[in-house]
Amino acid sequence: MLPDWAPNLHPLVVHFPIALLFLAVGFDLVTWLLRRPMALVRVTAVLYALGALSALVAFLTGRAAADSLDLPTAVIPAVTTHADWAERTVWFFGIFALIRLALAWWRRPLARAAWLQGLLLLLGAGGLWLLYETGEHGAELVYAHGLGVAPVRTLQAERDSLAQVLQRQQAAAQFERLTEGGWRWTPGPGAEPILTDTFTVLDGTLSAITWASGPEGLRLTLSETPLLLVGPGTLSGTELRARLRLDSLAGSVRLVYHVQDPRNYDFLELSRDRVRQGRLEAGRVRIFDEAPLDASGWLDVRIVAHGTHFLGYVNGRLVTHGHGPAARPGPGGLYVEGPGVCWLQTLLMQPVQ
């Protein structure tokens, strides 16, 4: 159904709300200048309704398009900002269109009052500012970031593949501090001193687990006693990446971020058959989104938190997209609970601006 060049339906429908809503405001102005003939009043109301409906379709297809891509970290703030403006636009014109339709078929004199029609014209024109902001941020995604452009997607995939190969070749344990509070940990031979000296244990004890490091990473043999440890730095917008293997784990692993204390943090939780995204508040779990998971083999796991958006990826595919109140800044790290064995090959935390 889609043309070969189109990555999804969104670019085919995104211009309809722009055309229809600008046309509706134009008809609104003409209707007001011609002293509000009934036929034009109703045509204008229908145009607003069609514009609002097409804006909803564009919003839903855009959200589906974003969820189908393994978005580069640098692009995610622009994507979430675009989505937030689009949602505001849909709500505004959806409510406004319902009001216009009701007034167009309401036979009371008030519905034809010049002052009311003038006010509605100003509101409709003001709503175009929301549409402009949505379109401006959408254009930024294409022309500044190349999102959805085939050559860019190909280069991104090649870059990520080369980065993974390089990480696997670097067998020795490394801990690297990145800019603006980020860090990267590559377990390998000699990982134990880094684990004990660099990370902070907030819950449990390292003596509850046994570990062995080698060229394949860090092998953690876990008990049923949970362990929560965090790295240095405090971030607000956060990306956490990990390469894990959970085949022999009967418990679960959480990538944790925005950590305030052992009873308050955000997380992406993985077990052998499920992935859950949520928040621990005063020790109570609140789930934002969840999905089935096939945890066989190595898993490249990624969580991106920006504002009220929380996106979880496994092996380059978006599996959870939750929404919740923006959290306070905090460090990030790992929560593990057995019994069983978990392998860890890389763990990275960096800011999302």
Secondary structure, 3 states (H helix, E strand, C coil): CCCCCCCCCHHHHCHHHHHHHHHHHHHHHHHHHCCCCHHHHHHHHHHHHHHHHHHHHHHHHHHHHHHCCCCCHHHHHHHHHHHHHHHHHHHHHHHHHHHHHHHHCCCCHHHHCHHHHHHHHHHHHHHHHHHHHHHHHHHHHHHCCCCCCHHHHHHHHHHHHHHHHHHHHCCCCEEEECHHHCEEEECCCCHHHHHHHHCEEEECCHHHCEEEEECCEEEEEECCCCEEEECCCCECCEEEEEEEECCCECCEEEEEEEEEECCEEEEEEECCCEEEEEEEECCEEEEEEEEECCCCCEEEEEEEEECCEEEEEECCEEEEEEECCCCCCECCEEEEECCEEEEEEEEEEEECC
